[in-house]
Amino acid sequence: MRNTYNDGRPLIMHIDLNSCFATVEQQARPMLRGRPVAIVNRRTEHTMIVTASYEAKALGVGLGMSVKEARRLVPELVALESDPAKYRYVYHKMMDIMRSYSAHVTMKSIDEGVIDFHQTSQDVRDRPLEDIGREIKQRLRDEIGVAMRCNVGIATNRFLAKTAASLHKPDGLDVMTHDNLRDVMSTLELRDLTGIAKHNEARLNSVGIYTPLEFLDADVSTLQDVVFKSIVGEQWHQRLRGWEVDDRPHPLKTAGRQYVLESKILSREEILQRLHNLCESVGAKVRSQGKVARGVFVYAKSRDRRYWHARRMASAPFFSDQAIYAQACQLFEKAPQAIKEIGVTCYELSDDSDDQLSLFGDQLAQEKHTASTIDEINSRYGDRTIHSADTLGTGIYVKQKIPFGSTRYL
Amino acid sequence: MNDEILLNERVQVIAVFGEGLNPCRPLKFRRPNGREVEITEIGLRHPSTKGKRTVHMFDVTDGGADYRLEFDSERLTWHLTMEADHYE
């Protein structure tokens, strides 16, 4: 553990597209530039806003607000349904640009990624990273479109690079080093730091830490033994000083999907059809990562804002849509009435290996063959080319949207 | 939500196939009603799939409205699939 600030050359660059989906729409539709735009997942007045353009944000429109609420504030707000294919294209273009500088690129989500310049070619390393940052901004404009803007942050570790990227939105470029670390921290609030939300802020407040500077000055034993009560405290101590503690893979542990029902008057059977559709989608996600699952978790939110959930661990791993749905369906028998939202998640995922002999080997092999053939056909001819007859007609409602957290399925 | 109209009109297009990052550039299209639209800017071009066919989506404008043109790379056909004209 190091007590000093990391005074090495900053070689981590964080790139963050500004209000990504709204910016992409403004790029695609020139008539929307300069106007307040909101992206939603469904064409209704009650749907939540997923992304708002800077113009909309400046007028008070926030994420999670319903379109109806937002229109009260900004009557001229243009609400557009999200267009995942467009965002995926921009994501891949952005990734191609980043990968042209280093093989060590990690996409953190659909609109942000990190370039690690530690092991890149000498030619690239010899250049000032600020120049490369400016070049990437220009390339985004040249290769995607003139309205594209991004924030660039450069630092010695991923955490500070992300912090730097959030300093001057939109279109900023900032470098954080051991020289300006304290100055920058003095301008921020605890909640500005990635990873510090309500609960962590309360934990820090409980020991008299109210600012990032006080957080930075806290000794490791306070953070480890009193505030976080685990190794997390030491990690924060290192992270804040510019030492890398976040460069580690995050193995896939769960895969799930949820859906807000399109109508209040769906029958139980119709809700189960939608649950089945979600199970097919979750099954495809699990198999696409070469995984099998051991557990299924289902939840439902009712219209009176109550939350119900149930889970079950199976004795043997499973992977097929039928197996997932059979368990989810059984669990769902105890779900409440007047449901507004449903979700299903597979957990305890592990690598799909044939090593373990099973009494039902032949049956499993057959099931696996069927599932992989269906996945192959769906991948070649389009999603849901083959699906259960039970889910026929649900596809127009339960549409695939953008996965915000993970980039695994892009 | 807004004045977006979804269409499926087969259109005639004049396009240039040249060099650079965006080698295909539609310049002008004629709608079935005879109306001609001069494209002043291509906002974004992205590929998508319809089954196994690759379709190129061109989001374009003539300065007064936004349009989406779809070029089917297998059938070599152009369709106008969206017009948004405008949002007030």
Interface residues (C-beta under 8 A of the other chain):
Chain A: V24 Q27 A28 R29 P30 M31 L32 R35 V40 R43 V67 E76 V78 A79 L80 E81 A85 K86 Y89 V90 D142 E143 I144 G145 A147 R380 Y381 G382 T385
Chain B: M1 N2 E4 L21 E41 G43 L44 H46 P47 S48 T49 K50 G51 K52 M57 D59 T61 G64 A65 D66 A84 H86 Y87 E88
